[in-house]
Amino acid sequence: MATQKDRVRKPPFTIDLNDYYGSRVVCSVERWENHILGRAVGNPHPELAGRKEDVEKAIQDPHRIVPSKKKRQADNTLGFELDTEMDTVRVLVVYDDPSKKTTGATQGFVLTSYLVDPRLNSQVGTPIYVKGASTTSEVTRKEKK
């Protein structure tokens, strides 16, 4: 029986790149088309049609990286956020080895991607990386202001 990891990692990949930390991140064509754009399930995030480059840029050169606070995702999932002129794109990436997710020594797959709704920010934690901030403590100080 195929596991979730087998299903979402089945080639061909529409996204296959290294994240901000250097880990390989993939997203299968099937995952992109059927889950993220919602062509098979009819809904999820059709607003991301034509925005694959924003998703890729969020993974490679994010403005923020946030941990997931959802129970089943908290240890092994990071959210990569990219601010655009119109909105913010968030990409959730699940990693094989949670202890190595910020070292570049593991592999991840795109779980989902969507436009950030400020009402749902409680699903993610305090940023662990903010572009332009020099340290984690500086990130925390900026968040408290």
N, C-alpha and C positions, 0 to 999 in steps of 0.2 A: 504494500500500500504506500502511495506517495505521501511524503510529509509536506507541510506547508513550505518549508525551505526548498524542497525539490520542485514544487509547482511554481514558485516565484522566481526561481533561478534557471528555468528551462530556456536554453538558447532558442532562437536568436535574441540577442540583447539589443534594446533600443538605446540604453544607456550603459556604458562600460567605461569608467574613468576612475581616477583617484580622488578621494575626498580631501578636505583641507589638511588632514593629518597624514595623508599618504596611503590610506587603506583603499583597496580596490572596492568599488561600489558598482553594482549592476542592477538593472531593471529590465526584465524580459519584455518583449513586444506584447505578449499576452497580458502581463500585469499592467502595462501602460494603457493599452487599448481597453481592456475589459474592466479593470478595477478603477484606475485613476480617472480615465475619461468616461467610464461608465457605459461603454457601448453595449456590453453584454448584460449588465445588471440594471441599466437604465437609470442613471442619476449621478452618481458621486460628484465629479468635479469637471463638468464640461467646460467651465471657464478656463481650464488649463489647455484647451485645444490650441495649438499653435504656439505654446509657451514652453516647449521642451528646453530651449536654450536657457530660459530663466531657471528652470529646475536644475539643469546641469551647473549653471553658474552658482546657484545657492549651495550646491554640494562642494564645489571646488573653491569658491571665494566668497564665503558667506559674510553677511553683516553681523550675524549673531549665531551662536550655537547654544541650544538649550536642551537640558535633559527632559525626557518624558516623565510625567508623574503618574501615568496610568499604571496600575498594579502589574499587569503582565508585561509591560514594556520598560519599566523604570530602570532596570539594570543594564539592558542591552540595546537601548534605543536612544538616538540623538536626533534632535530637530535642527535642521540647517535653514536659516532664514535669510532671505534676500529682499531688501527694500527696492522697489521700482518706483517710477514716477507716479503710478496709479495705486499701488497696493503692496502687500508683502506676501511673498511666496514662502511657504514652509514645506520642507521635505523631511519626512521621517525615515530614518535609515536604521535597520536592525543589524546588529553585528554578531558574528559567530562567537567571538571571545570577548565578553564584556570587559574583562580586565585589560584588554589591549585596544579598546575603541578609540583612545586618544593618542595612541603610539604609532599608528600606521602599520601595525603588525598583525592585522586581522582582515577579514573580508566582510562586507555588508551588502544588503540588498534594500532597495527602495520598497518600503511598506506602503506608503501613500504620499500624496502631495496635495496641497490645497492652499487657497488664499486664507490668510490669517483673519479670523474674526475676533476682535478684542474681547468679546464676551466669553470666548473659549480659552483665554490665556491661562486659566487655572489648570489646564491640562499639561502645562509645561512648567519647569522650574526656573530658577534664576539663571540667567546666561552664564555659561562657563567660559565663553569667549565673546568679545565684542570687538569688531574691527576698529583699530586705532587705540584701544586700551592697552596699556603696557603690562598689566598684571591682573590676576583674578581679584585681588583686593580692590583695585581701581574699578573693576567692573561692578563689584558689590557697592562701592561708594556711589557710583553713578546711579545705580538702581534705587538707592535710598533717598536721593535728592528729590 
